[in-house]
Amino acid sequence: MACRAAIHRWTRVRFGSPSFAALGLPGGAMVDAGLEDLAAGQVTVESLLVSLAAPRLRREGVPVPAETLSEPESRLWRLLSGTERGLAHARYLAHLRQMTSFTDSCRRVRRNRGRRAK
């Protein structure tokens, strides 16, 4: 619970909103869920995606916990293969594209917010 509150505070300070979904960023709800799942120690599609993208997310100022899930690529693939069967490859790539879109949008929001502050 405290970790979740800290994530919301950091996101509000850094991006001007308590959640990425509230900012309307593509994939924002997915990242919000992934951050909460990581903080709770849950292995989900979302927490694996946040773990996989953790280095770039951190560069963009997203408060990713220090401890992320190990081997997120292979674990995500196995999870999707078990639930999506023939669509696993398409879903995997779609999730990766959505995460890329999120990080690109996150960078733009952060830069625009910095320009307004000056």
Secondary structure, DSSP 8 states (H G I E B T S, - for coil): -HHHHHHHHHHHHHHSSS-HHHHT-TTHHHHHHHHHHHHHT---HHHHHHHHTHHHHHHTT----S---SSHHHHHHHHHHHHHGGGHHHHHHHHHHHHHHHHHHHHHHHHHHHHHH-
